[in-house]
Amino acid sequence: MEVIQAKIATTKSLYLPLDEAILMPIGDIHYGGGGDNDPCDVDRLKRRLDWGMNRGAYFLGMGDYIDVASPSNRNALVKAGFYDSMQQLIEDAGSRLLDRLLDVLKGTEGRWLGLLEGHHYFDFEDGTTSDVRLCQALKAPFLGDCAFVQLVFRYPESKTASHHDRQRAHATIWCHHGMGGGRLAGAPLNVLEHIIKVFDADIYLMGHQHKKVAAPLDRIYINWHERSPVLHHRRIILACTGGFLKGYMQGSKNRGRAQGTYVEQRMLSPTALGGLTIYIRPRRDTTGSKDRYHLDLGVEQ
């Protein structure tokens, strides 16, 4: 498990008279190289990235950025025992696919909090993977399978704050590419409701299931450190972060004949493409003996 911190700058809210940070998880892209038969909705992905960049958003990679190779495909390549020349040919193809995806992501360098590893990636002979190389190009930390990412918002100290009580707010994200599946919309949220029993965070994110669904939950707690105990609420967000893989494509072909994606072949329901937008708004709370900051969390699906 990776644990990282990132200092976050806020911007003026789009809807409220507050400052906010915009978090946009991006995952399950399943880029296949572009072209008419590529199931990845590249145009939608570009529009989403442009929207985020124009508003100073931060991105978080949720895994499965390219469509090849799945775990079974990677095992098959290892067992095949190809000659070096054949292996190099395959690696060259993997490098070209990654370069084409980087063309799509161009301009977002430095805005990624980190990238998780998914199930679909390419192994290179030097020990790197397509996910690791993607991180290097996007100037982002590689988060592996699971990570805590803490976003730190710093503010000037208030008049009532001591040197050891520096005013700041922070949001903690627990994130994982995800596992399992389910036909119903709430399936990934059921998984995350078990996760909140084990890990303490403000935002819980997973991908993999391609569903774009979120549930804000409120928890009640008492601050016993006040002169008089004060009742507070703390909002947390559970979310499955969507994806860009089309399920049903008119005229889809494979090897020259009509054939649908695995979604069509398995008679699965199509999912709403795109991703979530999470708004994190640090607000000053003057309840009690001294002022402090807390977070308002909002999510758009």
Buried (B, 14 or more C-beta within 10 A) or exposed (E): EBEEEBEBEBEEBEEEEEBBBBBBBBBBBBBBBBEEBBBBBBEBBBEBBEEBBEBBBBBBBBBBBBBBBBEEEBEEBEEEEEEEEEBEEBBEEBBEBBEBBBEBBEEBEEBBBBBBBBBBBBBBEEEBBBBBBBBEBBEBBBBBEBBBBBBEBBBEEBEEBEEEEEBBBBBBBBBBBBEEEEEEBEBBBEBBBEBBEEEEBBBBBBBBBBBBBBBEBEEEEEBEEEEEEBEBEEBBBBBBBBBBBBBEBEEBEEEEEEEBBEBBEEEBEEBEBBBBBBBBBBBEBEEBEBBBBBBBBBBEB
